[in-house]
Amino acid sequence: MAGMVDRMASTLAIHGMRLDVLTDAKIKAAKPADRDYKLGDSQQLYLLVTKAGGKLWRMNYTYGKSASGKPAQKTLALGAYPAVGLAAARKARDDAKEHLSAGRDPAVERRVSARAQAAANANTFEAVARRWHAFKAPTWSRIHAKDVLDSLQSDIFPAIGDLPITSLRAPRLLEVLQRVEARGAIETAHRLRQRLSAIFVYGIAAGVADADPAASLGKALRPVPKAKPQPSIIDRYRELDDQVRVTRQLLIDCEAERCRAQTKLAMRFLALTAVRSNELNNARWDEITGIDWARPDVAHDKALWTISAQRMKGDLDRKEETDGDHLVPLSRQAVDVLFVLRRLTGDLQLMFPSERHLHRPISENTLRALLIRAGYYQRHVPHGWRSAFSTIMNERADREWRAGGGRGEAPDRGIIDLMLAHIPHQKSGSEGAYNRAAYMARRRELAQEWADLLVGDMWEPEIHIGQPIRWAATGPGR
């Protein structure tokens, strides 16, 4: 019967007519028999009703030659009813006919399409992003690698992580980035756009993405506002003597607060070295050289803190420089801080570990919170020590230069820049790397001058050992 229907349908098709026999009502009414049977539709499409009750769409066709040289008879499976409805089955049949007319085997095309879809499902955006991160992380600092992954996990993966990377288009990505913008994190949105673009570029190279839809989205985001300078206590003062006075008072006020000795030592060490907060927070004992820990009574005029290039601020080229480590000569007062600190954390890897997790550095908010408690909210932040050091030491250098009859810019200004690890604008990368280790004798002298100016006659750091770290419940109510 099915063969007769197919022959009738073929005859009608020759004359531009089509005979569709099956209906949903007929399909639903079909009951299993003691053996499998077929319900024909048209153009080789039929429904196979199994004795177990299954209803399977099939299509007979010929493609290629058999071993005997005759046209090879084949059957194409198009799915099961009702998951694949009558209209969908007919469309699948028509698609198969298009492949045949183009000389392609529809069964092979379905397998290729299924594999491509499976690959797309496996290459979700999150899967590709994690492979990209694993590829790039070894070239970054540990902190930066964590920050990148955290930002993706927080703002990107929940929205598009489970989608195939090939299905993502610019409008969908823009919607995700605009959500970040809406909470006021404009700079974060631009940074995420850059990371999205890098992931797509990686996907293109790996053969799992076709284009980079994030490439031009920066123009559709609000411009990044100009960064406000971080406040320093010297901002309101123009006279050098006033700047020195308020800077010293700032450190005194912080050390008068009740908190852990380790926190006060961190603040003093940060002030003495003028490094960036994250460089101090992640400082390790094995980065300190030139100190004989068994002889606290001798001079340690070779004491040096070497901060690896990987931990320094800068781009990838800066972090990969062979001689890009930042060298911090330590003053006598800075060494005194370390001798006291060693009694507290000397058996650990980190110099300034977290109070609760000794394998983690102190929070970036620890020193900021101490400044706020000391009364310096929005007047000074940890980064402000760098501004104070730069301003005061440069002004002193200019005064001494002019007093000696010098003209123009004082030579010490360039050395002070080196002490702050500012990246010089130079043509040669090797020259920049060399300069970071240059003028060490003068840098050590300037570090000692700054320490004498800041804490020359102040109490020794050992005074903080054993002091109360919290106010009693019946106290001033801090």
N, C-alpha and C positions, 0 to 999 in steps of 0.2 A: 504493500500500500504506500509506504513512504517513498519507494522508488518511483511509483506512478505519479505521486504528487510532485516530486522533484522534476520529472520529465515534463509535466504540465507547466510547472513554474518556469522551466528553461525555455519552453516554446513561447510562453507569453512574454518572457523577458526579451526574446529576439525581436518582438514587435513593439517593444517599449512599454510593456505592461508587466505588473508584478502581482503575484498571488501570495498573500500572507494568509495562512490557514489557521494557525493557532490563535487563541485568545486566552486571557487570564482565567476566564471561567472554565475553559476546557482544561487548562493546566491544573487548576485547583481540583477539578473533578477527577483527574487521572488517579487511579488506584493501583497499587502493586498487584502483580499477577504471579503465577507460579514460575515465571521466567521473565527475564528482561524484555522490554519491548520499546518501540520507537513511536513518537508522535512527530510527524513531519511538519515543517513550517514552509519554507521556500528557499530556493537557491542553496541547496545542500545543508541548510540549518535544520536540526531536529532536536527533540527532547528525548533523552534516554531515561525511561522509567525502570528502575531496578526492582527486583523482587524484594529487596530490603526496604523499599519505599523512597529511595533517593530519586531526585529529578535533576538530571545532568544535561547541560547544553553541549551539543557536539556539532561539528561541521565536517563533512567529507569534502576532500579536494584532491586534485592530482598535482604533483610537482616532481620534476625530474624523471629519471628512468629507473626502472627496476633492474635486477640482475639479468633478466631475460630481454632487456631492451624496451620493454613496454612502459607506458606512463605509470609512475609509482602512485599507488592509492594510499592516501594518508587521512588521518582523522585529527582534527584540532579540538582540544578541550577549551570551552569558553566559560566554565564556571558552573555553579549549581543554583538552581531555583530554590527559594525566592531571593537569595542574596544577589543574584544576577537576574533582574526582571526581563520580561519579554522584549521591551524596547532596548535595553542594554545589550541583550544577546544579539539582536538584529544589527545594532551598531557595531558590535565586535565582529560580526560576520562581514559587514560592509568594509570595515577596516582591513580584514584579512584579504578580502577580494582586491583592495587597492594594492596591498603588498604583492599579490600574485600578478596583477597587471604590470607591476614594475619589475617583475622577475625575481622577487624575493620570496623565500619560504616563510609564511606567517608563523609557523611553529618556532622557527629559529628567531624571528623578530620578537616574539613574545618572551622567549627565554632571555634574549639580550636586554629587553626592556625591564624584565623582572630583576635581573642582576644589577642594572643601573640604578633602579629604584632602591634595591637593598643597600647598594653602596652609598646612595644619597642619605638613606635613613641612618646608616652607620656613621657617616661624616656629618654629624650635627655640628652646629656652630661651637658648642662647648667642647666637643671632642677635638675639633681642629684647634681651637684656642688653647687648650691644655697642651697639645703637642707643640704649638708655637712657643708657649711659655717654657716648656721643658727644654726646647732648643735654645732659647735666648737666655734663660736664667743663669747659666754658667758665666756669661759675659757681664752680668750685673752684680752689684753688691747684694748681700743677703737681704738687707732691709728693702732695697728697691724691688727686688723680685717678689717679696711678700706683698708690698704695696700694690704692685701691678695685679697680682692674682686676687688680692682682696677686693680691689675696685671692680674687677670683672664679676666676681662672685656676688658682690653687693648690688651692682646696677645693671649688669648685662645678662648674665646667665638666667636669672629668674624670668626675664622677658623673652629672650630668643634662644636660650641655650639649647633647647630640645628640638629646634627647627633645623632641617638640612641647610647647610651653608649655601647651597646653590639656589635655595628658595628665597633668600633674603634680598630685598631691594632697598633702594635709598629711602623711600618714604617710611618704611618700617623702622629703619635705623634712626632716621631723624626723629620719629616719635619717641623712641627710647631716650635719645639724647636730650630732647626737649623736656622730658620728665625730670632729668637731672638739673637742667636749667631752671625749671619752675621752683625748685627749692633754694635757688640762689647760688648754686655751685657752678657758676659759668666756666671758671677755669677748669674744673673737673670735667665738665662736658667736653671741652676742647681736648683735654688730655685723653679722655675715653675715645673720642673720634680718631685720634692718632693711633691708639692701640687697635681699634677696630680695623682701620686701614692696614696696619701691619699684619694683622691676622689674615685678612683677605689676600694680601700679597703673598704671604707664606702659603696659603691655600692654592693660589694659582700656580706657584712653583711646584707644589706637591701634587698637582693634577686633580685636586678635589674641588676647586672653585673656578669659575669662568671669568669673573670680573671683580673689581673693587668698587662696590657701590658707596663706600664711605669716603672715597677720595676727595670729593668736592663738597662734602657736607659742612666743612668749616665756614663756608660763605653763608650758609643758612642758619648759623648759630649767632647769638648775640656776641658782640666783640668783648674780649676779656678786658675788664676794667684795669686801669693802671694800678699797680700795687702800691699800697701805702707804706711809707717807710716805717720800720718797726721802732717804737718809741725807746728813747734812751734818756736817762736822767739829765744828761747834759744839754738836751735840746733847748731848754729855756734860758741857758746861760751863755754869754759871749766871752766873758773874761776867763782866762786860763785858771787863775787861782780859784774862782768860784766853781769851775768845772771839777777841779781836783777835790775841792771841799765836799761838794754834794756827792761825788762818786765814792769817796771814803765813807761818808755818812750812810750811804746806801748799804754798803757792805756791813757796817756796824749794826744797822737796824735789822738786817736779815739774820745776823748771827745772834742777836738778842732775842729772837723768837724761840719758842719752845718747839723743837722738832728733833728728828734723829741727827746724831752727830754726823753721820754719813752725808746727809743732805746739806748741812752747813759746810762740810769739807768740799762737797761737789761745787757749791756756789763759789767758795773762795778759789778753788782750782780753776774754775771756768773764768773767773775774773782775772786771774794771774796769767792765764795762757791765751785768752781771747780767741779760743777756737769756737766752732759752731756747736750748738747744743747737741746735735745728734752724734757728733764726733766725740764729745765727752761722755754721753750716755752709754756708748758702746765701747768705751776704752777698755783695753785688756792689760793685765799686768805684764804680759810678754812683749808689749810694745815699749816698755820702759827699759832703757839701757844706761850704763854709765853710773850706776849707783851701787855702792857696796852696802847691802842691807844689814850686814853685821857691824858696820861702823857708822852709826848716826852722828858721831862727834867730829868726823872729818869733812873736809870740803868736797863737794861733788860737782866740780866745775865742768864736768863733761856729761852731766845728766841730760838725757835726750828722750823725747817722746816721738816715736815714729808712727804716724798714722798712714796706713796703707792707701794707695791710690784708689783702690776699690771702695774705700769708705769715704772718699772725698767727694764734695759737690763737683759736678761737671758732667760733660757728655761722655760717650763711650770711649772716644779717643783719649780723653784725659785719664779715664780709669784704666786703660790698657797700657799706658806709658810705662816703660821698663823702670825709669827713674822718677816716676811720678808721685812717690810717697811724700807726704808733708812732714817736714822735720821741725819739731818744736823744742828749742832749747829751754831748759827749765831753770828758773831762778832758784836762789837759796830758799826763799819762802815757799816756792812750789814744791821743792824736795821735802821741806818740813811737813807740808800737808800730806805727802805720800807716805812718810814714815808713820804718821799717826793713822792714816787710812789703812795701812798694811796690817795694823793690829786688828782691824775690823773685818776686812775682806781679803787679806793676803792669801788665804788658802783657797780662794775661788779664782775662776778665770777672769770674770769681769771685775773691774775696779769699783764700779758703782751699780751693784745689782739691785733688782727690785726687792722690796721688803718681804713680799710673799713668795716670789719665785726667784730663787737665787741664780738660776741659769738664764734669766731674762734681765735686760737692762732696766734702769729706773724709767718711769714714764716720762714722756716729753713734757708733761704738765707738772712734774714734781717741783722743779725750780720756779716755774711760773707761779705756782700756788704759794710758795714761800714769799715771793715778792709781793703778792697780793696781800698776804697776812701782815707783811711788814709795812703796808700802807702805800704801795707803789703801783696800784692798779692803773693801767693805761698811762703810766709815767715811765715805766721801765720793764723790759722783758729780757729773758736770758740773752737774746741776740744783741741787746743793747750794750753789753760789755764790749763787743767788738767796735761799736761806734765810739764808745768812750775811749777805748785804747787808741783807735785811729785818730780821733780828733785831738786828744790831749798830746799824744806823742808827736804827731805831725806839727802841732803848734809849737811845741818845745823845740823840735828840730829846726823849724823856720827861724825861731828867735835866736838860737845859737848860731845858725848859719849867717844871719844878718849881722849879729854882734861881731862875728869874725870877719866881716867885710865881704861876705859872699853875696852874689846876685842871682836872681832867678830862683829856681826850685831847689830846695835843700836835697843833697844826695840821699839823706836818710829816708826820704819819702818813698823811694823805690824799695828800700830794704823793709820798711814797715809794711808795704804791700805784700812782700814775700812772706813776712811773718803772719799776715792774715790769709795767706794762700789764695790771693787774688790771681786770676789767670791773666798773664800778660798778653798783649796783642803783638805777637811776633810771627815772623814768616816761618821760622824753623822750629819744628816740634822738638828737636834735640836741644836747641838752645833754651827753650822754655823749661825742659826737664832739667838741664844743667843748672839753671838759675835757682831752682828750688833748693839746691844744696849750697848755693853761693853765699858769700858774706857771713858765714856762720859765726865768726868771731864778733862782728859788729851786732849781729842779731842777738847773740847771747848778752852783750853789754846792754842793749836796749831792753831786753826782757828783765834784766836785773834793775835797770833804772825805773821801769814801770812798777816792779814789785816794791822797790823802796818807796816810791811815791805813794802807792796804794796802801800798803800794810806795813810800812817800815817800822813804826812804833806801836803797832797794834798787838794785842795779846797773841800768845802762841796758839796754834790750832789745837794743841793737846787739852786746852781748857774745856773743850766741848765733850770730852769723854766722861761719861757718867752723869751728865746733867739731865734734869727732867726733860722728857720729850713731849708731855701732854699736860694740859691744865687739869687740875682736880675738878670733880663734878661740882664742888662747892666753891670753886674759884671764880675768877672774873667772867667765866662763861664763854671762853673763846670757842 
